[in-house]
Amino acid sequence: MTMDTTARPTASIVMPCYNVGDTLNEQLERLLPQIDLTGAELVLVDNNSTDDTPALLNAIQHRDNVTIGRASHAQGAAYARNRGVDLARADKLLFCDADDLVSPRWVETMSHALSTNPVVTGTLDITELNSETQQAGRGTGQGPASFYGLFPIAHAGNMGVTRRAWDAIGPMDESLTTGEDMEWSLRAKTSGHNIVRADDGIVHYRYRQTTRALWRQGFLYGQFRPEIARRVHASLGQRVPRIAGARSWAWLALNSPRVVQRDLRPQLAWVAGNRLGHIVGSIRARFMVL
């Protein structure tokens, strides 16, 4: 299908790409038919990939409804997403990730939700792309989360926002390597923008596949939560409990001796990395959330 390049697309799907050579084509197989059908555009932003991601992007850059951008001056998903928004032409902005899989009508569903709501987030399904062991390692909760029950989070890998709301809330904080969607969601709340859930906007979320990768991701996630909690306290006057992870600490202490059990290692790696990250993050932010 050939699109009129002078016409404004119905929506812009912004997707950062960093070393996603193993998963990018599968995600594109889901997205390209949808943008053809809906008149949307796909904005792919390479963030200094060192694998074959640039070659895969070059192979589709000829399409009228695809824009390839480069985010080469810094590293991080927030930076790449912001650069993607700069390139996007539509009034509706949708965000997903290159290592996940959108559902067949994701673009249509999220675009429709934005017709009546300025900020939306969809449902995360963890069953399609992850084994039972992997699901246990990261937890089985689905759908958008909240930040310690204080405000909902628009997951950066499955969210939509109108251009007007994006301009009012501001771009994602590029100083945050992870947790940028939590901080952005905080600013959405303080600016009076409700985050509405689009239940049928399903993205199949892919967990990290190795114990080492789970540990590293858990550490990074934990590392930035105290800083975000500090900002929550400053802007909302609400304090996250200092020992918010008491149950996780207790579980870790009880189960650490079982590290010899292969099926339990992913969960131990995730929880241990996450807890250590909270310690490091609390020291850096000078705001204790353990």
TORLUM-935268 format. One record per residue (C-alpha): x, y, z; chain; residue number from 1; residue in one letter. Coordinates in steps of 0.1 Angstrom, whole numbers. Each point is the difference from the previous one (the first is absolute). Example, Ala and Ser with C-alpha at 12.3 -4.5 7.8 and 13.67 -1.06 7.14 Angstrom:
! TORLUM-935268
+-------+-------+-------+-------+-----+------+
|    c1 |    c2 |    c3 | kette |  nr | rest |
+-------+-------+-------+-------+-----+------+
|   123 |   -45 |    78 |     A |   1 |    A |
|    14 |    34 |    -7 |     A |   2 |    S |
+-------+-------+-------+-------+-----+------+
This chain:
! TORLUM-935268
+-------+-------+-------+-------+-----+------+
|    c1 |    c2 |    c3 | kette |  nr | rest |
+-------+-------+-------+-------+-----+------+
|     0 |     0 |     0 |     A |   1 |    M |
|    15 |    34 |   -10 |     A |   2 |    T |
|    -8 |    29 |    23 |     A |   3 |    M |
|    -3 |    37 |   -10 |     A |   4 |    D |
|    31 |    14 |    17 |     A |   5 |    T |
|   -17 |    35 |     2 |     A |   6 |    T |
|   -28 |   -13 |    22 |     A |   7 |    A |
|     4 |     0 |    37 |     A |   8 |    R |
|     0 |   -35 |    14 |     A |   9 |    P |
|   -28 |   -10 |    24 |     A |  10 |    T |
|    25 |   -10 |    27 |     A |  11 |    A |
|    38 |    -2 |     5 |     A |  12 |    S |
|    14 |   -32 |    15 |     A |  13 |    I |
|    33 |     9 |    17 |     A |  14 |    V |
|    23 |   -30 |     6 |     A |  15 |    M |
|    36 |     3 |    14 |     A |  16 |    P |
|    24 |   -27 |   -13 |     A |  17 |    C |
|    32 |   -11 |    17 |     A |  18 |    Y |
|    15 |   -33 |    -9 |     A |  19 |    N |
|   -33 |   -16 |    -9 |     A |  20 |    V |
|    11 |   -20 |   -30 |     A |  21 |    G |
|   -14 |   -32 |    14 |     A |  22 |    D |
|   -35 |    14 |     6 |     A |  23 |    T |
|    -6 |    30 |   -23 |     A |  24 |    L |
|   -13 |   -18 |   -30 |     A |  25 |    N |
|   -26 |   -19 |    20 |     A |  26 |    E |
|   -13 |    33 |    14 |     A |  27 |    Q |
|     1 |    16 |   -35 |     A |  28 |    L |
|   -21 |   -29 |   -14 |     A |  29 |    E |
|   -27 |    11 |    26 |     A |  30 |    R |
|     3 |    37 |    -5 |     A |  31 |    L |
|     4 |     6 |   -38 |     A |  32 |    L |
|   -33 |   -15 |   -10 |     A |  33 |    P |
|   -17 |    21 |    27 |     A |  34 |    Q |
|    15 |    33 |   -11 |     A |  35 |    I |
|   -10 |    -8 |   -36 |     A |  36 |    D |
|   -35 |    -7 |    10 |     A |  37 |    L |
|    -5 |    30 |    23 |     A |  38 |    T |
|    20 |    27 |   -18 |     A |  39 |    G |
|    25 |     3 |    29 |     A |  40 |    A |
|    37 |     4 |    -2 |     A |  41 |    E |
|    29 |   -19 |    17 |     A |  42 |    L |
|    29 |    20 |    14 |     A |  43 |    V |
|    30 |   -23 |     9 |     A |  44 |    L |
|    29 |    15 |    18 |     A |  45 |    V |
|    33 |   -17 |     2 |     A |  46 |    D |
|    19 |     7 |    32 |     A |  47 |    N |
|    36 |   -10 |    -8 |     A |  48 |    N |
|    -7 |   -36 |    -8 |     A |  49 |    S |
|    31 |   -22 |    -6 |     A |  50 |    T |
|   -18 |   -31 |   -14 |     A |  51 |    D |
|   -19 |    -3 |   -33 |     A |  52 |    D |
|   -28 |    23 |    11 |     A |  53 |    T |
|    12 |    29 |   -23 |     A |  54 |    P |
|     0 |   -24 |   -30 |     A |  55 |    A |
|   -35 |   -11 |     8 |     A |  56 |    L |
|   -12 |    36 |     3 |     A |  57 |    L |
|    17 |    10 |   -33 |     A |  58 |    N |
|   -19 |   -29 |   -17 |     A |  59 |    A |
|   -34 |    17 |     6 |     A |  60 |    I |
|    10 |    37 |    -2 |     A |  61 |    Q |
|   -14 |     3 |   -35 |     A |  62 |    H |
|   -36 |    -4 |    13 |     A |  63 |    R |
|   -20 |    33 |    -1 |     A |  64 |    D |
|   -16 |    -7 |    34 |     A |  65 |    N |
|    33 |    -8 |    17 |     A |  66 |    V |
|    25 |    25 |    14 |     A |  67 |    T |
|    34 |   -11 |    12 |     A |  68 |    I |
|    17 |    23 |    26 |     A |  69 |    G |
|    33 |    -1 |    17 |     A |  70 |    R |
|     6 |     8 |    37 |     A |  71 |    A |
|    37 |    -1 |     2 |     A |  72 |    S |
|    10 |    27 |    25 |     A |  73 |    H |
|   -10 |   -19 |    31 |     A |  74 |    A |
|   -12 |   -34 |    12 |     A |  75 |    Q |
|   -34 |    -8 |    13 |     A |  76 |    G |
|   -36 |    -8 |    -9 |     A |  77 |    A |
|   -13 |    34 |    12 |     A |  78 |    A |
|    24 |    18 |   -23 |     A |  79 |    Y |
|    -9 |   -22 |   -29 |     A |  80 |    A |
|   -37 |     4 |     6 |     A |  81 |    R |
|     3 |    38 |     2 |     A |  82 |    N |
|    19 |     1 |   -33 |     A |  83 |    R |
|   -28 |   -22 |   -15 |     A |  84 |    G |
|   -26 |    25 |    11 |     A |  85 |    V |
|    20 |    28 |   -16 |     A |  86 |    D |
|    -3 |   -19 |   -33 |     A |  87 |    L |
|   -36 |   -10 |     4 |     A |  88 |    A |
|   -26 |    18 |   -22 |     A |  89 |    R |
|   -33 |   -11 |    16 |     A |  90 |    A |
|   -21 |    15 |    28 |     A |  91 |    D |
|    -3 |   -35 |    16 |     A |  92 |    K |
|    32 |   -15 |    13 |     A |  93 |    L |
|     3 |   -37 |     8 |     A |  94 |    L |
|    29 |   -17 |    17 |     A |  95 |    F |
|    12 |   -36 |    -1 |     A |  96 |    C |
|    33 |   -19 |     2 |     A |  97 |    D |
|    19 |   -20 |   -26 |     A |  98 |    A |
|     4 |   -31 |    22 |     A |  99 |    D |
|   -37 |    -5 |     7 |     A | 100 |    D |
|   -29 |    -8 |   -22 |     A | 101 |    L |
|   -31 |    21 |    -5 |     A | 102 |    V |
|   -34 |   -17 |    -4 |     A | 103 |    S |
|   -16 |    -1 |   -35 |     A | 104 |    P |
|   -23 |    31 |     5 |     A | 105 |    R |
|    23 |    19 |    24 |     A | 106 |    W |
|     4 |    31 |   -21 |     A | 107 |    V |
|   -37 |     3 |    -7 |     A | 108 |    E |
|    -9 |    -6 |    37 |     A | 109 |    T |
|    24 |    25 |    14 |     A | 110 |    M |
|    -7 |    26 |   -26 |     A | 111 |    S |
|   -37 |    -3 |     7 |     A | 112 |    H |
|     6 |     4 |    38 |     A | 113 |    A |
|    19 |    32 |    -7 |     A | 114 |    L |
|   -31 |    15 |   -17 |     A | 115 |    S |
|   -16 |     5 |    34 |     A | 116 |    T |
|    30 |    -2 |    25 |     A | 117 |    N |
|    32 |    20 |    -2 |     A | 118 |    P |
|    21 |   -27 |    17 |     A | 119 |    V |
|    -6 |   -37 |    -3 |     A | 120 |    V |
|    19 |   -32 |     9 |     A | 121 |    T |
|    -7 |   -35 |   -10 |     A | 122 |    G |
|     1 |   -35 |    14 |     A | 123 |    T |
|    33 |   -19 |     3 |     A | 124 |    L |
|    -3 |   -38 |    -7 |     A | 125 |    D |
|    29 |   -21 |    13 |     A | 126 |    I |
|   -13 |   -34 |   -10 |     A | 127 |    T |
|     7 |    -1 |   -37 |     A | 128 |    E |
|    38 |     7 |    -1 |     A | 129 |    L |
|    11 |   -14 |    34 |     A | 130 |    N |
|     3 |   -34 |    15 |     A | 131 |    S |
|   -16 |    -8 |    33 |     A | 132 |    E |
|    34 |     2 |    16 |     A | 133 |    T |
|     6 |    34 |   -15 |     A | 134 |    Q |
|   -34 |    12 |    11 |     A | 135 |    Q |
|     7 |   -11 |    36 |     A | 136 |    A |
|    34 |    18 |    -1 |     A | 137 |    G |
|   -16 |    34 |    -7 |     A | 138 |    R |
|   -35 |    -5 |    14 |     A | 139 |    G |
|   -33 |    -7 |   -17 |     A | 140 |    T |
|   -17 |    33 |     4 |     A | 141 |    G |
|   -15 |    14 |   -32 |     A | 142 |    Q |
|   -11 |    34 |   -12 |     A | 143 |    G |
|    11 |    34 |    10 |     A | 144 |    P |
|    15 |     4 |    35 |     A | 145 |    A |
|     0 |    28 |    25 |     A | 146 |    S |
|    28 |    16 |    18 |     A | 147 |    F |
|    -5 |   -14 |    35 |     A | 148 |    Y |
|   -37 |     7 |    -4 |     A | 149 |    G |
|     4 |    37 |    -3 |     A | 150 |    L |
|    -6 |     5 |   -37 |     A | 151 |    F |
|    -4 |   -22 |   -31 |     A | 152 |    P |
|    30 |    -6 |   -23 |     A | 153 |    I |
|    -3 |     3 |   -38 |     A | 154 |    A |
|    24 |   -28 |   -10 |     A | 155 |    H |
|    24 |    15 |   -26 |     A | 156 |    A |
|    -2 |   -32 |   -21 |     A | 157 |    G |
|   -38 |     2 |    -3 |     A | 158 |    N |
|   -14 |    35 |     3 |     A | 159 |    M |
|   -15 |    28 |   -21 |     A | 160 |    G |
|    -2 |    38 |     5 |     A | 161 |    V |
|   -13 |    28 |   -21 |     A | 162 |    T |
|    25 |    26 |   -12 |     A | 163 |    R |
|   -17 |    26 |    20 |     A | 164 |    R |
|     3 |   -20 |    32 |     A | 165 |    A |
|    36 |    -9 |    -8 |     A | 166 |    W |
|     8 |    37 |    -4 |     A | 167 |    D |
|   -17 |     8 |    33 |     A | 168 |    A |
|    16 |   -28 |    20 |     A | 169 |    I |
|    34 |     3 |   -16 |     A | 170 |    G |
|    24 |   -26 |   -15 |     A | 171 |    P |
|    14 |   -30 |    19 |     A | 172 |    M |
|    28 |     7 |    24 |     A | 173 |    D |
|    32 |   -10 |   -18 |     A | 174 |    E |
|    20 |     0 |    32 |     A | 175 |    S |
|   -18 |   -32 |    10 |     A | 176 |    L |
|    14 |   -32 |   -15 |     A | 177 |    T |
|   -31 |   -19 |    12 |     A | 178 |    T |
|   -32 |    10 |    17 |     A | 179 |    G |
|    -5 |    29 |   -24 |     A | 180 |    E |
|   -36 |   -10 |    -6 |     A | 181 |    D |
|    -7 |     1 |    38 |     A | 182 |    M |
|    14 |    35 |     2 |     A | 183 |    E |
|   -19 |    11 |   -31 |     A | 184 |    W |
|   -32 |   -14 |    15 |     A | 185 |    S |
|     6 |    20 |    32 |     A | 186 |    L |
|     2 |    31 |   -21 |     A | 187 |    R |
|   -32 |   -10 |   -19 |     A | 188 |    A |
|   -17 |    -2 |    34 |     A | 189 |    K |
|    13 |    33 |    13 |     A | 190 |    T |
|   -11 |    17 |   -33 |     A | 191 |    S |
|   -35 |   -13 |     3 |     A | 192 |    G |
|     1 |   -27 |   -26 |     A | 193 |    H |
|   -17 |   -33 |     9 |     A | 194 |    N |
|    15 |   -32 |   -13 |     A | 195 |    I |
|   -28 |   -21 |   -14 |     A | 196 |    V |
|     4 |   -37 |    -6 |     A | 197 |    R |
|    -9 |   -14 |   -34 |     A | 198 |    A |
|    -6 |   -36 |     9 |     A | 199 |    D |
|     1 |   -13 |   -36 |     A | 200 |    D |
|    32 |    17 |    -8 |     A | 201 |    G |
|    21 |   -31 |     6 |     A | 202 |    I |
|    38 |    -2 |    -3 |     A | 203 |    V |
|    16 |   -34 |     6 |     A | 204 |    H |
|    29 |     9 |    23 |     A | 205 |    Y |
|    33 |   -19 |    -2 |     A | 206 |    R |
|    20 |    -6 |    31 |     A | 207 |    Y |
|    38 |    -2 |     1 |     A | 208 |    R |
|    10 |   -35 |   -10 |     A | 209 |    Q |
|    30 |    -7 |    23 |     A | 210 |    T |
|     6 |     1 |    37 |     A | 211 |    T |
|    28 |    25 |    -4 |     A | 212 |    R |
|   -22 |    23 |   -21 |     A | 213 |    A |
|   -28 |    -2 |    25 |     A | 214 |    L |
|    24 |     9 |    28 |     A | 215 |    W |
|    13 |    30 |   -19 |     A | 216 |    R |
|   -34 |    12 |   -10 |     A | 217 |    Q |
|   -13 |    -4 |    36 |     A | 218 |    G |
|    30 |    20 |    13 |     A | 219 |    F |
|    -6 |    28 |   -25 |     A | 220 |    L |
|   -37 |     2 |     8 |     A | 221 |    Y |
|     6 |     1 |    37 |     A | 222 |    G |
|    27 |    25 |    -3 |     A | 223 |    Q |
|   -22 |    28 |   -13 |     A | 224 |    F |
|   -31 |    -5 |    21 |     A | 225 |    R |
|    13 |    19 |    31 |     A | 226 |    P |
|     7 |    30 |   -23 |     A | 227 |    E |
|   -36 |    -1 |   -14 |     A | 228 |    I |
|   -13 |    -5 |    36 |     A | 229 |    A |
|    19 |    31 |    10 |     A | 230 |    R |
|   -17 |    20 |   -28 |     A | 231 |    R |
|   -34 |   -14 |    10 |     A | 232 |    V |
|     6 |    13 |    35 |     A | 233 |    H |
|    11 |    34 |   -13 |     A | 234 |    A |
|   -30 |     4 |   -24 |     A | 235 |    S |
|   -28 |   -18 |    17 |     A | 236 |    L |
|    10 |     1 |    37 |     A | 237 |    G |
|    -5 |   -38 |     2 |     A | 238 |    Q |
|    27 |   -22 |    14 |     A | 239 |    R |
|     7 |   -35 |   -13 |     A | 240 |    V |
|     7 |   -23 |    31 |     A | 241 |    P |
|    37 |    -2 |     8 |     A | 242 |    R |
|    -1 |   -38 |     1 |     A | 243 |    I |
|   -25 |    -3 |   -29 |     A | 244 |    A |
|    16 |   -33 |   -11 |     A | 245 |    G |
|    -2 |   -17 |    34 |     A | 246 |    A |
|   -18 |   -31 |   -15 |     A | 247 |    R |
|    26 |    -3 |   -27 |     A | 248 |    S |
|    28 |     2 |    25 |     A | 249 |    W |
|   -16 |   -27 |    21 |     A | 250 |    A |
|    -6 |   -22 |   -31 |     A | 251 |    W |
|    36 |     4 |   -10 |     A | 252 |    L |
|    14 |    -9 |    34 |     A | 253 |    A |
|   -23 |   -31 |     2 |     A | 254 |    L |
|     8 |   -12 |   -35 |     A | 255 |    N |
|    37 |     9 |    -6 |     A | 256 |    S |
|    12 |   -34 |    13 |     A | 257 |    P |
|   -20 |   -16 |   -29 |     A | 258 |    R |
|    22 |    16 |   -27 |     A | 259 |    V |
|    10 |   -35 |   -10 |     A | 260 |    V |
|   -35 |    -5 |   -14 |     A | 261 |    Q |
|     3 |    10 |   -37 |     A | 262 |    R |
|   -37 |     9 |    -3 |     A | 263 |    D |
|     3 |    24 |    29 |     A | 264 |    L |
|    31 |    18 |   -12 |     A | 265 |    R |
|   -18 |    25 |   -24 |     A | 266 |    P |
|   -22 |    12 |    28 |     A | 267 |    Q |
|    29 |     2 |    25 |     A | 268 |    L |
|    20 |    20 |   -25 |     A | 269 |    A |
|   -28 |    25 |    -7 |     A | 270 |    W |
|    -8 |     5 |    37 |     A | 271 |    V |
|    36 |     2 |    11 |     A | 272 |    A |
|     9 |    24 |   -27 |     A | 273 |    G |
|   -30 |    22 |     7 |     A | 274 |    N |
|     6 |     2 |    37 |     A | 275 |    R |
|    37 |     8 |    -5 |     A | 276 |    L |
|   -10 |    27 |   -25 |     A | 277 |    G |
|   -23 |    15 |    26 |     A | 278 |    H |
|    29 |     3 |    24 |     A | 279 |    I |
|    23 |    16 |   -25 |     A | 280 |    V |
|   -28 |    23 |   -12 |     A | 281 |    G |
|    -9 |    11 |    35 |     A | 282 |    S |
|    36 |    10 |     6 |     A | 283 |    I |
|     2 |    20 |   -32 |     A | 284 |    R |
|   -34 |    17 |     4 |     A | 285 |    A |
|     5 |     5 |    38 |     A | 286 |    R |
|   -35 |   -13 |     4 |     A | 287 |    F |
|    -5 |   -34 |    15 |     A | 288 |    M |
|   -23 |   -24 |   -18 |     A | 289 |    V |
|    10 |   -36 |     7 |     A | 290 |    L |
+-------+-------+-------+-------+-----+------+
